[in-house]
Amino acid sequence: MSVPYETAAYEPPESPESPEEHLMRLLGRALNSFELPDDTIRRLDCALAHDGSLHSAHHSAGLHRETYRHTWLLADGSALTLWELVHNTVPGGEPQHEVYLDEEELRTSTSRLALPPETPDFELPVQVHLSPAPAPRHTYVSDASADHARRLLRRAENADRPGAELAALLATATAHQIIQAFGGPGRTGRARVGFSLYEHAFLLRDGAEVSFWEVEHTATPDGRHMCEVYDSEDAARGAMERRAAQVSS
């Protein structure tokens, strides 16, 4: 009869390890690792990330075998996969490990194992995530972030401020951070005229990050405070330079 995978003699480790450690462990337990081409090992030396997952399993009458897919992301952007076969030759015996570069070689080795044909394999869906999700660029605080975005966009006075599309996107914000950006005209012309630039970074519900840029200045005819909002830092700094030029002329 079929046996759930949880009873398998071998399970991939749960503790995190580097791509190199993962490779060394795999080669160290495989009886035929010396058969792998040297070029394959050299390519794996530059691996950036790895993933190991169960591909199929077969259990019957004290005998078992599992196949695992081990995939590495290489520095040149390509991926390389090794196939591991784990099995015992007698009921209750110690598991033996073999590793293959080609899936066809894996099938050939699997076919010679003495497992009853009436017991079917079962396949598990393979989900390989080679590129871990990048860490957020900012340190966010969850504090009425969607409302913060709405109020800031509402008080922006520039005609080319972000429109309804960005406003709808920021309505899903779950956290935000405000960072002052330095550099720019500073105080210019009349002593009371000054500029400040802030990045408002938002973390959205789906994990995406969006920023827009706020320019605060008093480069107005009556010296009053004015808020402008732009969807990029370049656009915001360009606006600061234009305002400063107007005041200086």
Buried (B, 14 or more C-beta within 10 A) or exposed (E): EEBEBEEBBBEEEEEEEEBBEBBEBBBEBBEBBEEBEEEEEEBBEEBBBBBBBBBBBBBBEEBBBBBBBBBBBBEEEEBBBBBBBBBBEEEEEEBBBBBBBEEEBBEEBBEEBEBEEEBEBEEEEEEBEBEEEEEEEBEBEEEEBBEBBBEBBEEBEBEEBBEEEBBEBBBBBBBBBEEEBEEBBEEBBEEEBBBBBBBBBBBBEEEEBBBBBBBEBBBBEEEEEBBBBBBEBEBBBEBBEEBBEEBEE
